[in-house]
Amino acid sequence: MRRIARMILLALWHAAVTAGAAEQEPVAAAIIGRFAKGPVGSPVEVSAGEFVDHYGSDAPTGWPAELQARRFFAQGASKLNVIRADPAGPLSTALAGDPAAMSGLHALPLVRDLGILICPEITLLPAAEIKPALAIWKAELAKRRAMMILDPPPGMTSSTLMAQWVTQHIPAGSKELALYYPYLTASVNGTPATFGASGQMAAAWLANDLRPDKRIWGAPAGAHLPLVADGMSPLLDNTTSMIATDAYICVIRQFTAGGPILPWAARHLDGGNPENRHIPVQRTTDWIRTNIERMGTLSDHRVNNSTLWAELVNNARNFLQEVYREGGFAGNTPTEAFFVQCGLGVTMTQADIEAHVVQMNVGVAFLLPAEFTVLRFQWNTRNPARPLEAPRLLMRDGLAGKQLFYKNPPGASYTLKSSPDLAGWTQYAAPVPGDNTWRKAAFVPETGQRFFRVEQTPLP
C-alpha cells in the first residue's frame, strides 16, 4: 500500500476555494510582461475591471503588456491570466523568470488549461537576443501544448521589412508561434496608439473557439471576427498582403474605407510544413493531446493489462467521437475520421508491459478523410517499486490576498483542507483526481493564523 502523503503550509489567510477547471473546457489565455504594478511572479486570473484596478496605470501606452491586455478585453474577452515579470534586471531575464520560483515563462504550468500566450515585449529584445529567446520559448510552449501570438517589433513600415524580419529572427519549425501584421491603431485612455494585434487576436481566438460553427478547429479568420480598432498602419493591398503571406505572416485587411478590420489568414510561422501549416490544426492537435493525456493518467494506479487498454481506447474514442460529431475531423464516417490503437502486439511489446508502460496511438484526419496525423501517448502503470510522487504546494500573491497552487501527481486523489490550530481539519475543496496538473485556491485576508494541507489518498 502506498503511503498517504500529507503536506502542511502555514499562512495568515482564510481560504475561499475556486475549484479547478474541468477537462475539455475552452482553453485559457495568459500574458507575460512588465506592468506598472500588481503581484509579481505567478499567474493571476483577472477580469477587465480587475486588471485595471490591480495592474493598470494612467499611461498604458508606455507599457506594451498593459496595452495589449487592455486590447484583449476591448475585443470582448472576459478572463486573462496575468503573469507580471520582475521589473528589475534585463528584459530577457525578467520575461523568462526563475525556474525554481516558477515565475515568468516558468509560471506557465500553473495555468491549468493554457492554450494561448502573448508576450508583447519579446520582440522588443535586442535583435541578437530574439531568435535564441524564441527557440527557448517555443520549446516551453510545446511542453505546455500552447501557442504564442507575436507582435511585430517597432519600425516594420512595409510587408517587405516584416517578411525580412521573420526570415532573420524566427527559428525553424516554429509551429507554436503566429504573427499578425500590420499594426492596429486606436485611442487608448484618450491617447492615440499604434500597436500589434496580439491582445486582440488572442481574444478573437477564444471567441472563435466558442462559436458552434467554428470551435477550436475552425480558422480564426474572416468576416465573423471583426477587430475593434480605428484603423491599420500601413494599409495592405493584394500585392503587399501576398509578400507577408509568403513569409507565413497572418495579414489583417480592410477591404473598403471605413469597413471592418479583419484577420485574413491563419498560418503559423512553420507554415511551409505540408502536414501542419494552419493555426487551427496546431491548436486542435494541442487540445486533443492535452485532453487525452489527462484521461490516460488513470493508468498510474492500474495493472497493465487488456482491461486497462480497453478502457483507455473507449475513453479516447468517446472523446474523439464527440469532436467528429461537432465537425472537428474530415471523413464521412468515424472510421475515416479517427482511430485509436492500444494493446500488446499493436502499440506495445512484452518489454513495455514489464516496464510498467502503456502506449496508445491516435490517428486523426484534419483535412482529408483517412489521411491521419498520428499522435502517440505513453503513461506509467502500477508499479509497486515506484513511490507515489508527493504533491507540491506554492503560496503566491493574488489580488486580495494569496493564492495556493498545488500539483496533483497521478495515482491518487487530493483534498485541500484547512485548520486554525492543527487540531481539526475542514475540507475546502472537493477531492480531485491526480492528473499531473496544478489546481489553485484563492485566499482572502482574515485575522489570525491558518494552516493548510493537501491530503493525498492513493487510488485503489
C-alpha positions as CSV (number, residue, x, y, z in Angstrom):
1,M,0.0,0.0,0.0
2,R,1.4,3.4,-1.0
3,R,1.9,5.8,1.9
4,I,-0.6,8.6,2.3
5,A,1.5,11.8,2.0
6,R,0.3,15.0,3.7
7,M,1.9,18.4,3.2
8,I,1.3,21.4,5.5
9,L,1.7,25.1,4.8
10,L,1.3,28.0,7.3
11,A,-0.4,31.2,6.2
12,L,-2.2,34.2,7.7
13,W,-5.2,33.8,5.4
14,H,-8.6,32.2,5.2
15,A,-9.3,30.1,2.1
16,A,-12.1,30.8,-0.5
17,V,-11.5,28.0,-2.9
18,T,-12.0,28.1,-6.6
19,A,-12.4,24.5,-8.0
20,G,-10.0,23.5,-10.8
21,A,-11.4,23.8,-14.3
22,A,-12.9,20.6,-15.8
23,E,-11.3,18.9,-18.7
24,Q,-12.5,19.8,-22.2
25,E,-13.3,23.3,-21.3
26,P,-12.3,26.2,-23.6
27,V,-8.6,26.9,-23.4
28,A,-7.2,29.8,-21.3
29,A,-5.1,32.8,-22.3
30,A,-2.2,34.3,-20.5
31,I,0.1,37.3,-20.8
32,I,3.7,37.7,-19.6
33,G,5.2,41.2,-19.3
34,R,6.2,44.1,-17.2
35,F,3.4,46.2,-15.6
36,A,3.4,49.4,-13.5
37,K,2.0,47.5,-10.5
38,G,0.5,44.2,-9.4
39,P,1.6,40.9,-8.0
40,V,4.9,39.6,-9.4
41,G,5.6,36.1,-10.5
42,S,2.7,33.7,-10.7
43,P,-0.4,33.9,-12.8
44,V,-3.5,35.8,-11.5
45,E,-6.7,35.4,-13.5
46,V,-8.5,38.7,-13.9
47,S,-11.5,40.3,-15.5
48,A,-11.2,43.6,-17.3
49,G,-12.1,45.7,-14.2
50,E,-9.8,43.7,-12.0
51,F,-7.0,44.2,-14.5
52,V,-7.3,48.0,-14.5
53,D,-7.6,48.1,-10.7
54,H,-4.7,45.9,-9.9
55,Y,-2.3,46.2,-12.9
56,G,-3.4,49.4,-14.7
57,S,-1.6,52.7,-15.0
58,D,-2.5,56.2,-16.1
59,A,-0.3,55.9,-19.2
60,P,-0.9,52.4,-20.6
61,T,0.6,53.2,-23.9
62,G,4.0,53.3,-22.1
63,W,3.6,49.7,-21.0
64,P,3.4,47.3,-24.0
65,A,2.0,44.4,-21.9
66,E,-0.6,46.6,-20.3
67,L,-1.7,48.0,-23.7
68,Q,-2.2,44.5,-25.1
69,A,-4.1,43.3,-22.0
70,R,-6.4,46.3,-22.4
71,R,-6.9,45.4,-26.1
72,F,-7.6,41.8,-25.2
73,F,-10.5,43.0,-23.1
74,A,-11.6,45.6,-25.6
75,Q,-12.0,42.8,-28.1
76,G,-14.6,41.3,-25.7
77,A,-12.7,38.6,-23.8
78,S,-13.6,38.1,-20.2
79,K,-10.7,36.4,-18.4
80,L,-6.9,36.7,-18.7
81,N,-4.1,35.1,-16.7
82,V,-1.6,37.9,-15.9
83,I,2.0,36.9,-15.1
84,R,3.8,40.1,-14.1
85,A,7.5,39.9,-14.8
86,D,10.0,41.1,-12.2
87,P,10.7,44.8,-13.3
88,A,14.3,44.6,-12.2
89,G,17.1,43.4,-14.4
90,P,17.5,42.8,-18.1
91,L,14.2,42.3,-20.1
92,S,15.1,38.8,-21.3
93,T,15.7,37.7,-17.7
94,A,12.6,39.3,-16.4
95,L,10.4,37.7,-19.1
96,A,12.0,34.2,-18.7
97,G,11.7,34.4,-14.9
98,D,13.1,31.9,-12.4
99,P,12.5,28.1,-12.8
100,A,12.8,27.5,-9.0
101,A,10.3,30.1,-8.2
102,M,8.1,29.2,-11.2
103,S,7.9,32.8,-12.3
104,G,7.8,34.4,-15.8
105,L,7.9,31.8,-18.6
106,H,8.3,29.1,-15.9
107,A,4.9,30.0,-14.4
108,L,3.0,28.6,-17.4
109,P,2.4,25.2,-15.9
110,L,0.3,27.0,-13.2
111,V,-2.2,28.0,-15.8
112,R,-4.0,24.6,-15.9
113,D,-5.8,25.0,-19.3
114,L,-3.3,27.3,-21.0
115,G,-3.7,27.4,-24.8
116,I,-2.8,30.9,-25.9
117,L,0.1,33.1,-24.7
118,I,1.0,36.7,-25.5
119,C,4.3,38.3,-24.5
120,P,4.3,41.7,-26.3
121,E,7.9,42.6,-25.1
122,I,9.6,39.5,-26.5
123,T,10.0,41.2,-29.9
124,L,11.4,44.3,-28.2
125,L,14.6,42.4,-27.1
126,P,17.9,43.4,-28.8
127,A,18.0,41.9,-32.3
128,A,20.7,39.4,-31.4
129,E,18.6,38.0,-28.5
130,I,15.3,37.5,-30.2
131,K,16.0,34.2,-32.1
132,P,17.7,32.4,-29.2
133,A,14.9,33.5,-26.9
134,L,12.1,32.4,-29.2
135,A,13.8,29.0,-29.6
136,I,13.6,28.6,-25.8
137,W,10.0,29.9,-25.6
138,K,8.7,27.7,-28.3
139,A,10.2,24.6,-26.7
140,E,8.4,25.5,-23.4
141,L,5.2,26.1,-25.4
142,A,5.5,22.7,-26.9
143,K,5.6,21.2,-23.4
144,R,2.5,23.1,-22.4
145,R,0.6,22.4,-25.7
146,A,0.1,26.1,-26.3
147,M,0.7,28.7,-29.0
148,M,2.1,32.3,-28.7
149,I,0.9,35.2,-30.8
150,L,3.8,37.6,-31.5
151,D,3.7,41.3,-32.2
152,P,5.8,43.0,-34.9
153,P,8.7,44.9,-33.5
154,P,8.6,48.7,-34.0
155,G,9.5,50.1,-37.4
156,M,8.0,47.5,-39.7
157,T,6.7,50.0,-42.2
158,S,6.2,47.6,-45.1
159,S,5.4,43.9,-45.7
160,T,8.9,43.5,-47.2
161,L,10.6,44.6,-44.0
162,M,8.2,42.4,-41.9
163,A,9.0,39.4,-44.1
164,Q,12.7,40.0,-43.9
165,W,12.5,40.3,-40.1
166,V,10.7,36.9,-39.9
167,T,13.3,35.3,-42.1
168,Q,16.1,36.6,-39.8
169,H,14.5,36.1,-36.4
170,I,12.1,33.2,-36.3
171,P,13.6,29.8,-35.5
172,A,12.9,26.9,-37.9
173,G,9.9,24.8,-37.2
174,S,8.0,27.4,-35.2
175,K,4.6,25.9,-35.3
176,E,4.0,27.2,-31.8
177,L,4.3,30.8,-33.0
178,A,2.0,33.1,-35.0
179,L,2.4,36.7,-36.0
180,Y,-0.1,39.2,-37.3
181,Y,0.6,42.3,-39.5
182,P,0.1,45.2,-39.9
183,Y,-0.3,47.3,-36.8
184,L,-3.6,48.4,-35.5
185,T,-4.5,52.0,-34.4
186,A,-6.9,53.1,-31.7
187,S,-7.3,55.5,-28.8
188,V,-6.2,54.1,-25.5
189,N,-7.3,56.1,-22.5
190,G,-7.6,59.1,-24.8
191,T,-4.2,58.7,-26.3
192,P,-3.7,57.7,-30.0
193,A,-1.7,54.5,-30.1
194,T,-0.3,52.1,-32.8
195,F,0.2,48.6,-31.6
196,G,0.5,44.9,-32.7
197,A,-2.6,42.7,-32.8
198,S,-1.6,40.0,-30.3
199,G,-4.0,41.0,-27.5
200,Q,-7.0,41.3,-29.8
201,M,-6.2,38.2,-31.7
202,A,-5.9,36.2,-28.5
203,A,-9.4,37.4,-27.7
204,A,-10.5,36.6,-31.2
205,W,-9.2,33.0,-31.0
206,L,-11.1,32.5,-27.8
207,A,-14.3,33.9,-29.3
208,N,-13.8,31.6,-32.3
209,D,-13.5,28.6,-30.0
210,L,-17.0,29.3,-28.6
211,R,-18.8,29.6,-32.0
212,P,-20.7,26.4,-32.6
213,D,-20.0,26.7,-36.4
214,K,-16.2,27.1,-35.8
215,R,-14.8,25.9,-32.5
216,I,-11.0,25.4,-32.0
217,W,-10.7,23.6,-35.3
218,G,-12.3,26.5,-37.2
219,A,-9.9,29.1,-38.7
220,P,-9.8,32.3,-36.6
221,A,-10.1,34.5,-39.7
222,G,-12.8,36.1,-41.8
223,A,-15.7,38.4,-41.6
224,H,-17.1,36.8,-38.4
225,L,-14.2,38.2,-36.4
226,P,-14.0,42.0,-36.9
227,L,-11.3,43.6,-34.8
228,V,-12.1,46.5,-32.6
229,A,-9.8,49.3,-33.9
230,D,-9.9,52.7,-35.6
231,G,-7.5,51.7,-38.4
232,M,-4.3,50.0,-39.6
233,S,-0.8,51.0,-40.3
234,P,0.1,50.5,-43.1
235,L,-2.9,49.5,-45.2
236,L,-2.2,46.4,-47.2
237,D,-3.4,45.7,-50.7
238,N,-3.3,42.3,-52.5
239,T,0.3,42.7,-53.5
240,T,1.7,43.7,-50.1
241,S,-0.5,41.1,-48.4
242,M,1.0,38.4,-50.6
243,I,4.5,39.4,-49.6
244,A,3.6,38.9,-45.9
245,T,1.6,35.7,-46.6
246,D,4.6,34.2,-48.4
247,A,6.6,34.6,-45.1
248,Y,3.7,32.9,-43.2
249,I,2.6,36.1,-41.6
250,C,-1.1,36.4,-40.8
251,V,-2.3,39.5,-42.6
252,I,-5.0,41.9,-41.4
253,R,-7.1,43.5,-44.1
254,Q,-9.6,46.4,-44.5
255,F,-11.1,46.0,-47.9
256,T,-13.2,49.2,-48.0
257,A,-12.6,52.6,-46.5
258,G,-14.2,52.6,-43.1
259,G,-15.1,48.9,-43.4
260,P,-14.4,46.2,-40.9
261,I,-10.8,45.3,-40.0
262,L,-10.5,41.6,-40.4
263,P,-7.9,38.9,-39.7
264,W,-7.5,37.3,-43.2
265,A,-5.1,34.4,-42.7
266,A,-4.5,31.6,-40.3
267,R,-1.0,30.1,-40.8
268,H,1.5,29.7,-38.0
269,L,5.2,30.5,-38.6
270,D,6.0,27.0,-39.7
271,G,3.5,27.5,-42.5
272,G,5.7,25.7,-45.1
273,N,5.1,22.4,-43.3
274,P,2.8,20.5,-45.7
275,E,1.4,18.3,-42.9
276,N,0.7,21.1,-40.5
277,R,0.7,24.7,-41.6
278,H,-2.5,26.2,-40.2
279,I,-3.2,27.6,-36.7
280,P,-6.4,25.6,-36.1
281,V,-4.7,22.3,-37.0
282,Q,-1.9,23.0,-34.5
283,R,-4.3,24.2,-31.8
284,T,-6.6,21.3,-32.2
285,T,-3.7,18.9,-32.1
286,D,-2.5,20.5,-28.8
287,W,-6.1,20.4,-27.4
288,I,-6.6,16.8,-28.2
289,R,-3.2,15.9,-26.8
290,T,-4.0,17.7,-23.6
291,N,-7.3,16.1,-23.0
292,I,-6.2,12.5,-23.9
293,E,-3.0,12.9,-21.8
294,R,-5.2,13.8,-18.8
295,M,-7.6,10.9,-19.4
296,G,-4.6,8.5,-19.6
297,T,-3.3,9.4,-16.1
298,L,-5.7,6.9,-14.7
299,S,-3.2,4.3,-15.8
300,D,-0.8,5.2,-13.0
301,H,-2.7,3.0,-10.4
302,R,-3.9,0.3,-12.8
303,V,-2.4,-3.0,-13.9
304,N,-1.1,-3.0,-17.4
305,N,-3.5,-5.5,-19.0
306,S,-6.2,-5.8,-21.5
307,T,-8.8,-4.3,-19.2
308,L,-6.8,-1.1,-18.9
309,W,-6.2,-1.0,-22.6
310,A,-9.9,-1.4,-23.4
311,E,-10.8,1.4,-21.0
312,L,-8.2,3.8,-22.5
313,V,-9.4,3.1,-26.0
314,N,-13.0,3.5,-25.1
315,N,-12.4,6.9,-23.3
316,A,-10.4,8.2,-26.2
317,R,-12.9,7.0,-28.8
318,N,-15.8,8.6,-26.9
319,F,-13.9,11.9,-26.8
320,L,-12.9,11.8,-30.5
321,Q,-16.4,10.7,-31.5
322,E,-17.8,13.9,-29.9
323,V,-15.2,16.0,-31.8
324,Y,-16.1,14.3,-35.0
325,R,-19.8,14.8,-34.4
326,E,-19.2,18.5,-33.9
327,G,-17.3,18.8,-37.2
328,G,-13.7,18.6,-36.0
329,F,-12.4,16.0,-38.4
330,A,-12.7,15.2,-42.1
331,G,-14.5,12.0,-43.2
332,N,-18.0,10.7,-43.9
333,T,-17.7,8.0,-41.2
334,P,-15.9,7.8,-37.9
335,T,-13.5,5.2,-39.4
336,E,-12.4,7.8,-42.0
337,A,-12.1,10.5,-39.3
338,F,-10.1,8.8,-36.5
339,F,-8.7,5.7,-35.0
340,V,-7.4,4.5,-31.6
341,Q,-4.9,1.7,-31.0
342,C,-3.7,0.2,-27.8
343,G,-2.5,-3.3,-26.9
344,L,0.1,-6.0,-26.9
345,G,1.5,-6.5,-30.4
346,V,-0.2,-3.4,-31.6
347,T,1.4,-0.5,-29.7
348,M,3.3,-2.4,-27.1
349,T,5.8,-5.2,-26.6
350,Q,6.1,-7.6,-23.6
351,A,9.0,-5.5,-22.6
352,D,6.8,-2.4,-22.3
353,I,4.4,-4.3,-20.0
354,E,7.2,-5.5,-17.8
355,A,8.5,-1.9,-17.7
356,H,5.0,-0.7,-16.5
357,V,4.4,1.4,-19.5
358,V,1.3,1.6,-21.6
359,Q,1.3,3.1,-25.1
360,M,-1.5,4.3,-27.3
361,N,-1.7,5.6,-30.8
362,V,-4.4,8.0,-32.0
363,G,-4.9,8.9,-35.6
364,V,-7.0,12.0,-36.6
365,A,-7.9,13.3,-40.1
366,F,-7.9,17.0,-40.0
367,L,-8.0,17.9,-43.7
368,L,-8.8,14.8,-45.8
369,P,-10.7,11.6,-44.9
370,A,-8.4,8.7,-43.8
371,E,-5.3,10.9,-44.1
372,F,-4.3,10.6,-40.5
373,T,-2.0,12.6,-38.3
374,V,-0.8,10.0,-35.7
375,L,-0.4,11.1,-32.1
376,R,1.5,8.8,-29.7
377,F,0.8,8.7,-26.0
378,Q,2.6,6.9,-23.1
379,W,1.7,6.6,-19.5
380,N,3.1,4.8,-16.5
381,T,1.1,1.9,-15.0
382,R,1.0,0.5,-11.5
383,N,4.5,-0.3,-10.2
384,P,4.9,-1.3,-6.6
385,A,8.5,-0.3,-6.7
386,R,7.8,3.2,-7.8
387,P,6.8,5.5,-4.9
388,L,3.9,7.8,-5.3
389,E,5.0,11.3,-6.1
390,A,4.2,13.9,-3.4
391,P,2.1,16.9,-4.2
392,R,3.8,20.3,-4.5
393,L,2.4,23.5,-2.9
394,L,3.3,27.1,-3.8
395,M,2.0,30.2,-2.0
396,R,1.9,33.3,-4.2
397,D,0.4,36.8,-4.1
398,G,-3.1,37.2,-5.5
399,L,-5.4,40.2,-5.9
400,A,-6.8,40.4,-2.4
401,G,-4.5,38.1,-0.6
402,K,-2.7,34.9,-1.6
403,Q,-3.0,32.1,-4.0
404,L,-2.2,28.5,-3.2
405,F,-1.2,26.3,-6.2
406,Y,-0.9,22.6,-5.6
407,K,0.2,20.0,-8.1
408,N,-1.7,16.7,-8.3
409,P,0.5,13.8,-9.5
410,P,-1.3,10.7,-11.0
411,G,-2.2,7.7,-8.9
412,A,-4.1,9.5,-6.1
413,S,-6.9,11.9,-5.2
414,Y,-6.2,15.2,-3.5
415,T,-8.3,17.2,-1.0
416,L,-7.3,20.7,0.2
417,K,-8.0,21.2,3.9
418,S,-7.6,24.0,6.4
419,S,-7.2,24.3,10.2
420,P,-6.8,27.3,12.6
421,D,-4.8,25.2,15.1
422,L,-3.7,21.9,13.6
423,A,-6.2,20.1,15.9
424,G,-9.1,19.8,13.4
425,W,-9.2,20.0,9.6
426,T,-12.0,21.3,7.4
427,Q,-12.4,20.4,3.8
428,Y,-12.2,23.5,1.5
429,A,-12.3,21.8,-1.9
430,A,-13.8,18.6,-3.2
431,P,-11.3,15.8,-3.9
432,V,-9.8,16.0,-7.4
433,P,-8.1,13.2,-9.3
434,G,-4.4,13.3,-9.8
435,D,-3.9,14.3,-13.5
436,N,-0.5,15.9,-13.2
437,T,-1.8,19.4,-13.4
438,W,-1.9,22.3,-10.9
439,R,-5.0,23.4,-9.1
440,K,-5.4,26.6,-7.2
441,A,-7.2,28.2,-4.3
442,A,-7.5,32.0,-3.6
443,F,-7.2,33.3,-0.1
444,V,-8.9,36.4,1.4
445,P,-7.3,38.2,4.4
446,E,-8.6,37.2,7.8
447,T,-7.3,37.9,11.3
448,G,-5.3,35.1,12.9
449,Q,-3.2,32.2,11.5
450,R,-4.4,29.3,9.5
451,F,-2.8,26.1,8.3
452,F,-3.4,24.4,5.0
453,R,-2.6,20.9,3.8
454,V,-3.3,18.7,0.8
455,E,-4.3,15.2,1.7
456,Q,-3.1,12.7,-0.9
457,T,-5.1,9.4,-0.9
458,P,-3.8,6.7,-3.2
459,L,-6.4,5.3,-5.6
460,P,-7.2,1.6,-5.1
